[in-house]
């Protein structure tokens, strides 16, 4: 089966953008029309800035239009690690900002009536006894953070939420949930355009030249801007070499089954679900009652062989009820991970800012990142700097060797998933 994206087959927005045609100037240029770039464009345009977004493909082409659609607070690193890196007070501020990110996402969906099937409710599920203990510790930590509503589910309570024999316990999260990520990204893009931003798709930036302002060259024309925001994340490539080595593009993959009458009964309360393995499975119901099941990783970013068959086998391991299911769609894309699994924000010189490396936790955080980038451009950088002060290190080995180094470094975690 050829790769085919379910989200692209169910978009609810017409194509209204076109390539750049000639040279123009603006206050702020943005590279990348994903969730981060569209959010930044929206918030800047609403502040009165002249904004231009340049996208090599189309709105939501990257991870924003390919991901699992799971929107949750927190990060890919736990609070203990975050406190060790930046201290207790800053770690608590980061948690609070992640909660704000989820609220912002749902607020924007309501504000702009974005048709992206938003749902609240999330299950973090344990496969092994040690993972049950991790969930218990996590529940205690969330209580200490002053976050209400989280509860540990076991036995009949768990089965009432998740009709699977595979899982021993689940931590229920009432804040998190899921959306149709491509329609959400398109909704942000259309809202940004309505606010005055200009988005040029099919327009790849080839060079960035710094001076008094910033000049961007493309095959269709040039952009001169006072400030530049780099929002390409896993798809930015080597365009900005100073930050390229801090993230690693990693492929992840999803299948969508045919619409099935039994899917609503498998997750009766329509939560999003993810396990605690390092190479995790994540899944949810679609609005048309398909099972969307994600997982696997590829450090080469090339899709693994027999992807649909292997992904369906993983789904059946969670839900034997899918024994006769077939795959209608299978697709993948790259997420950008950092070495510490925390977002990488910062500045390059006086007037270039970036936000990248959401490490699989970007559906909510990217929207907030766009807002914080807009605040920083406007001279209100305090909240942006909470993220910018997180220490980061490059992946070792340079462009040629960092992928094999990462595979070697993570082999222990893959083994631990099996124990």
HELIX and SHEET records of a PDB file:
HELIX    1   1 UNK A    6  UNK A    9  1                                   4    
HELIX    2   2 UNK A   35  UNK A   46  1                                  12    
HELIX    3   3 UNK A   63  UNK A   65  5                                   3    
HELIX    4   4 UNK A   79  UNK A   86  1                                   8    
HELIX    5   5 UNK A   88  UNK A  111  1                                  24    
HELIX    6   6 UNK A  129  UNK A  144  1                                  16    
HELIX    7   7 UNK A  155  UNK A  161  1                                   7    
HELIX    8   8 UNK A  181  UNK A  194  1                                  14    
HELIX    9   9 UNK A  233  UNK A  235  5                                   3    
HELIX   10  10 UNK A  241  UNK A  244  1                                   4    
HELIX   11  11 UNK A  263  UNK A  266  1                                   4    
HELIX   12  12 UNK A  307  UNK A  318  1                                  12    
HELIX   13  13 UNK A  320  UNK A  322  5                                   3    
HELIX   14  14 UNK A  362  UNK A  377  1                                  16    
HELIX   15  15 UNK A  382  UNK A  388  1                                   7    
HELIX   16  16 UNK A  398  UNK A  418  1                                  21    
SHEET    1   A 6 UNK A 198  UNK A 200  0                                        
SHEET    2   A 6 UNK A  51  UNK A  54  1                                        
SHEET    3   A 6 UNK A  24  UNK A  31  1                                        
SHEET    4   A 6 UNK A 221  UNK A 230  1                                        
SHEET    5   A 6 UNK A 214  UNK A 218 -1                                        
SHEET    6   A 6 UNK A 205  UNK A 210 -1                                        
SHEET    1   B 6 UNK A 198  UNK A 200  0                                        
SHEET    2   B 6 UNK A  51  UNK A  54  1                                        
SHEET    3   B 6 UNK A  24  UNK A  31  1                                        
SHEET    4   B 6 UNK A 221  UNK A 230  1                                        
SHEET    5   B 6 UNK A 352  UNK A 356  1                                        
SHEET    6   B 6 UNK A 344  UNK A 348 -1                                        
SHEET    1   C 8 UNK A  70  UNK A  71  0                                        
SHEET    2   C 8 UNK A 169  UNK A 178 -1                                        
SHEET    3   C 8 UNK A 119  UNK A 126 -1                                        
SHEET    4   C 8 UNK A 272  UNK A 275  1                                        
SHEET    5   C 8 UNK A 282  UNK A 285 -1                                        
SHEET    6   C 8 UNK A 291  UNK A 298 -1                                        
SHEET    7   C 8 UNK A 248  UNK A 257 -1                                        
SHEET    8   C 8 UNK A 327  UNK A 337 -1                                        
SHEET    1   D 3 UNK A  70  UNK A  71  0                                        
SHEET    2   D 3 UNK A 169  UNK A 178 -1                                        
SHEET    3   D 3 UNK A 151  UNK A 153 -1                                        
END                                                                             
